[in-house]
Each structure stands twice: as C-alpha cells, then as structure tokens.
Amino acid sequence: MDIRTAKPNEKNIIIDLWEYCFDDSPEFVQWFFNTRYHHDNTLVVLDKNRICSASQLLPYNISIRGKNMKTSYIVGVSTWPEDRGKGYISKLLYRSLEEMRERKQWVSILLPFNYDFYRKYCWETCYNYNLYTGSKDNFLNYLNKIEIRGNLRPVSLPEDLNVLETFYSYYTNGLNGFVVRTVDDWDRILADARIDGGNGYIYKIGNQAMGFMLLSDDQDAINIRSIYCKNIEIYLEMLKIALYFSVKNKKVILQDKLGLSFLPHIIEFDIIKQEKPFVMGRIVDVKKALENLPSRFDDELVIKVVDPFLEWNNISLYLENTENRLSVTPTHKAPDFVIHISVLSQLLWGFYTVEQAIEYKKMQTNSRYKVKALSSIFYNTIPYIYEDY
C-alpha cells in the first residue's frame, strides 16, 4: 500500500471513483474537474499500482479570530467498495493532514457524509445554520407588509466585484472562520449556482446597490442560498423578491448559514425552521494555529492538548500576551486546562465558549480562576461559512 499525489494521467480514474461514490449531476462533475481539480491537490491510495481511494485538498484562506490562515477543504474522500474496511481512509486522512502541515496550513475544514465517521479522526462540528422550508404562499403571508422598492439584476464579473466584496465584507465583519474570497472564489460560487439553474443577483433601489443574493431553481424548490445586505429592512425586501424567482416552484428553501435568525415569528406561518450541522473543523498544528492570534488578555496560562490521531499535537503549551499577540511556547509546567483537540477546535472557531465547554464537561479545568484568561483568547464569536466544498 502506498499513498502519493495523483499523476496527471490519473484524472479519469479519479473521476470514475467520484461518480461511483457521489450522486452529483454530470454537469457538476464536469465543471468541478475542469475548474477545481488539480492532481497536485489530490492524494491517492494504491495497492499493487491500482488506485483504491482518493481525496482532494482544495486550498482556501479563512479568517480565524482576525488571523488569516491557509487551509484546505477536504473533499472527495472515496474508496471503491472492494477496498473498504482495509483502513485506507484512516491512512489517507492522516497523510492529508501531514500534507497540510507541510503546506503550512494549520487548520482543516470538510463537509462530511457522516459526522460520527470524521469524529473518530478528531474533526468536530464548527459551523451550523438555520434551514427554513415552506410553501411560497406561507413565505408571502409572512412578508405581507413588506414593500419591494427595488429590482434584481444578474451579477456580472469583473464589473460587480466591488459590490460583492463590499457587502460580503460588511456581512462577515465580526464573524469567524469565513473564507477570504478571491476573484476565483466568486467565479466558482456563481458558476455553482448557475449549474443549478440560478445565479448571483444584485438588488438595487434606483441606481444604488443595496445587497446581493445567491439563488438557484432546484428541481423541487426555490433555493435561497444566501442574502448579503446591511439591514433587516433590505433583507426582508430581498427575501420577498426572491420568492418570485421561479414561477413553477411553489416550495421555498432558505438557508441562513450565519446561524442567527432575522425572521422572528416565522414558524407561526407554517414554515419549518431547523438547526442543521454544517462544516466540520480540525486543528492541524495546534502551536502554529494559536500563535500570533490577536491577544486580549493580560494573564498567562498553560493548556495540555490531547490528540489521539496526530502525535505532534500532544503537547503542553504556555500562553501569554506579547505585544497584543498570543505567544505560544511548549512547556512542562502543570496545566491549567486539559483540552481534547476536537474541543479546542470548536473553541478556536467559536462554536462553543469556554464557559459552555466547561459546563458541558467537554474540557477539564484545574484552575477555575484562569477561565477568564482562556475566555479572553477564545472570546464569544459566531462561526460562518457559505462554501460547502
């Protein structure tokens, strides 16, 4: 058994494996492997020179507590049925994390087919979102008093890049874990919506852009993927105009991946609201991920990290403030906190606060009076991501 990066001439084999394991449309598969796939970002497991398993590492930059970090979105983890149960995926994931560390990517994200499967390797849910589903009529009843003052037009790049960046920056200000998007990222997001019969649309009142949204016309519903604007009044106008995006579909799916609701009392209109788990996160190198985070505390503390999967993360670290940045040094001092890597990942992303992690008995504290210091590092924030691959 061997693990290596894929060769250029192995692309069709990896496409075949993808199509066998996943139910994506032919249009999506063609687009993905023409625009997102690269053999240098693909790892394969071989047995007797035959590809048995594969995974892909899609590079991104994300903002973690004000620090831009390189990462890879792990996608396409797949194995032929006759090769399952042989431990290939465990070795492939370990090698993927090694590769990310070599690329100086200190954190990892993925959208799992099964959350418990990846918990075995210490990924944990770090993002969630609210999903609203209901009939178009029920949404319109909810928005009955909202007046639409503007109109929509399709996004056009590169002309509209400044509009997209302005509202995305406003929306993500103060959030955590979001992708720092490039022009290529915007192209990809729009192309993905178009594959599903949608697009990006700018909402204008007169000549002024007030926000933009991502819509698709799926087989059985209008899918409102995201709305970016600056206030609730405009949000509701944009939501209402989106309901007219499709004539044929009478069902509406609204995804609020911020996890906060702009929509009080909506469930009183026979609209179902569900909180859904979304992307999982994992710290790849705990020392590198934590060092130089913006620091708000004037104390010092020691954490002991437990990582059953990555031996280099089993370490005790002395944390202190140095010129408003977090200084991180290996130490043999007694720990104030013992934290499993999956819980530390959730603290880093802001899925839990320190107090919540202690209350839910997810971490051990030996120094209760140090809780305030740890909370000043992992202060309360909201994790947000739109991207699902």
N, C-alpha and C positions, 0 to 999 in steps of 0.2 A: 504494500500500500504506500502511495506517495501523494503528497499534496504540493501543488505548484500553481503559478499563474497560468491562465489559459494561453494557448497559442492562437495566432490569427486564423489559422485554417480550421480551428475547432468551433467556430461560431455556430455553424449549422447543427452540430451535435448538441450544443447548449440550448439552442432554440427548441430542438425536438424535446429535450428534457423539460424545459419550461412549459411547453404546450401540453405535455403529458400531465404535469403536476398541477397546473393552474388553469382556471377557466376563463382567462382573458380573451377578448374578441380578437379575431385575426388582424383587424385594423390596429388595435393597441399593440399587439405583439410586433407587427411590422414596424410601427412607429418607434416603439421602445428600442428595438435592436438596431434601428437605423440612426437613432439620435442619442440614446442614453448608454447603450452598451459599449464597453471597451474591454478588450481582452486583458489589458494590464490591471483592470479593476475586478477581474474575475478569478476566483480560486476554484480549482477542481481537485477532486479526489480520484486517483487512478488505482486500479487493480489490474495487473498484467497489461498495462498500457491501454486499458479501457476506462473511459470516464464513467464513474459511478454516481458522483454527487457534485454539486456546484453551488456557489454563492457569489453574489456581486456586492462590491463596496462602492456605493455612489457618493462621491465627495461633495460636501457642503461646508459652509461656515455657519455656525449658530452663535447666538449671543447668550452666554450664561452669566447672569448676575453682573452684567456690564463688561464682561470679558469675552472677546471674540475667540472662538475655538474652532479649529478644524475638526471635522468629524466625517464619518462615513455612515450612510444609511444602508444597513444590510438588507438586501432584497434577494429574491430568487433562490432561497435555500431549498434545495431539491435533491431527491435521490430516486433512482429507478427502484421499482418495487422489489425486484430480486436482490437488491443490495441493502434493503432496510434491515435494521436490527443488528448490524455489524459494528456499530459505534462510529461510523464515518462522520456523522453530523457533529458529534462531540469534538472530534479531532479537527473538523473543518472550522467550527466556531472558535476553537482555541487558536488555530492558525490565523483566522481572520483578525482576532484581537491582537495577536502578535504583529501582524502586518500593519494594523492601525497604529500601534505603538511605534513601530519603525518609521511610520509616516508622520509622527508627532501629532497624532490625533488622540487626544486624551479622554474623549467620551465617545459613546456609540449610541445610535438610535435604530430602532426597527419597528415595523408593524407586524405583529405575529399572526400566524394562523391559529395559534393556541397559546394563551398566556401562560398556563402552567408548564408547557413544554420549555419555554425560554427561562422561566424562573429557576429551573434546575441549573442553569448556567449564570444565574445572578443578574439577569435583566429584570427590571421591575417596571410596572406601570408608572409613567411620569407625566402623562397628559391624559385628560379626559375631555368630553364635550357633551353638550346637550343636543339631543335629536328630537325635533318636533315633526309629527306626522298627522295629517288630517286632510279633509276634503278642501278643495279650493273655496267652496261656499262658506265653510266654517272659518277659514282664514279671513275671507272678505267680511264676514259678520264681525269678527274681532276688530278689523280695521275700518269699520263702517264710517267713523267720523274723521278719518284721515283723508286729507285733500292732497291729490297728486298735482304738484305745481310745475314739474319738470318733465323731461323725457330722457330716454336712453339712446345711446349710440354705441356701436361696437368699438372696442379698443383697437387702436392701430399703433403698432410699434415700428420705428422708434419714436414716432411723434408724441405718443402719450406716455412715454416713460416717466417723465417728471410728475405727471398726475398720479400714476400708480405709486411711485416712490413716496410722494407727499402724504397720501392717505395711509399707506402701509406703515410709514414711519410714525404717523400720529397714532394709529391704532395700536402699534406694538410698544409704544413708549411706556415704560414701567413694567412691561411683561418680561417673561423669562423663557429661554430655550427656543426662541423663534429663529427662523432661517434669515440670515443676512443675504438678501437676494441680489443676484447679478442679472444682467440683461438676459443671459441664457436661461436663468431660472424663470423669469417672466415668460419667455418664449415657450418653455416647457409647460408651464401651468396653463397658458392659453391654448396650446396645442392639445393638451389632455382634455380640456373642456370641449374643444371642437370635435374631438373623436366621438364624444357622447352627445353630439347634436346641440352643443351650447357654445359659449364664448365668454369673454370678459366684456362688461358693459359699463360705460361711464354715465353717471346720472348728472344731468345739467339742468339748472334753472336759469333761463336766459342764456347768457354766454359763460356762466360760471360753473365749473365742475364742482359738484358737491360730494362726490364719492364714486366708488365703483363697486361692482359685484361680479361674482363668478356664478354663472348659471349653466345648467345642462337640461336637456329634454330627454330624460331616460325613457325606457320602454313603457313604464307604467306610471311615471310621476314627473312633475317639475321638481328638479333638484336645485335648491338654492344653496350653493356650496359655501359662500361667504359674502358678507356685506361689509365694506370698509367705508366709514364716514366719520364725522366729528361730533354728532349729537343724536339723541334719540328721536327727535322730530324728523330728521332726514332719514334715519334708519327705517322708521315706520313707513315713510313715503316710498322708499326704495323697495321695501318688502312688498308693499301693495302693488307697485307697478310690476314687480317680478311675477306676480300671480297671473298676469296676462301674457306671460311669455309663450305659453302654449295654449292653443285652442282645444286640442284633442284630449290633453290630460286633465283629469279632474282631481287628482291626488297631488299633494304637495309634501315635499321633504325639505325641511330647513335644518341645516347643520350650523350650530353655534359652537365653534371649536375653541372659543375663549373660555367656555365653561361658566360664563355669567349670563344671566337672562336679562335682556332688555324688555321682556314680554310678560309683565305681571298679569295674573288672572287668565292667561291664555288657556289653561286647562279647563276653565269654565265654559269654553266654547267647543267642547268635544274634540279638542286637539290633544293628542297624546305627547307627553314630554317624558323622555327617557335620558338618564345619565349613562353615557357609554364610555368604557375604557377605550383609549386610543393608542398612542405610540408608547413603546417601552424605551427606557434609557438604561445605560450602564456606564459606570466609570471604568475607563480602560487603564489609566495610570493615576492613582489617587494623589500622589505627591504632585505630579505635574498639573493635574486638574485644579487643585486647590491653590497652588502657589500663585501669587500675584493677583488673586481676586481682590477687588476693591474692599478695603477693610474699614469697618465702622467701630471696632471695639478697642478698648484700652487695657485689656487684660491679657492673660496668657493661659493656655490650657494644653492638655495632652489627650489625643484620641488614639485608641487602638482599633485598627481596622481588621476585620475578618473577611477573607475572600477565599471560599473553598475551591474556586476554579482557577484563579490567577495568582500564582505564588508570590509574584513581586508586589502584590498589594497587601500582603500580610505584614503589616508594619505599624509601629507606634510613631506618631508624629507630634512634634512640639509646634504649636501655632502661636504666633504673636504678630502684633501690628508693627510694620516697618514702613514709615513714610506713607501711611494710608493704603498700604498694600499688605496682603497676608503673606507672612514669611512662614515657610514650612520646612522643618528640619527633622530628620529621623532621630529618635531618642530611645533611651532605655528607662526613662522615668515612668513611674506608676501612672496609669491612665486615669483621667477624669471621666472618660466615656469609652465604652466598648461598643462599636457600631459595625454591624454587618454591611458589606459593600452595597447590597441592594437598598438598604435603608439610607445609607449615605448618599446614594444616587438620588433617591427621592427627596432628600433634604436639599441637595445641590440644585435640583430642578424646581423645588418649591412645591412639590406635590403634598408634602407634609411640612408642618412647622416642627421645631424641636419639641415644643410642649406636647403637640399631638403625638409625636413618635414615642415620647416617654409615657404619655397617658395610655396609649395603645400597647404598651410594653414591647415596642419594636426595637428598643435600644436600652443598654444598661448604663446607668449613671452612678458614679462613685463619689461625685461632688455636686450636690444639688445647688450649691451656691455658684457653680460655674455655668448653670443653664443660661443665664442672661448673656454671658460671653459667647457661648455657642450660638445662641439665637441672634446675636448681632452679626455673626458671619452668615448664617442661613436665615436671614430675615424673611418675613412673610412676603410672598410674591405669587404671581399667577403664571403657570406654565402655558405656553401657547405654541401650537404649530398647525399649519394648514396641510403641509406636504404629507402624503401617505406613501411615498417611495422616493 
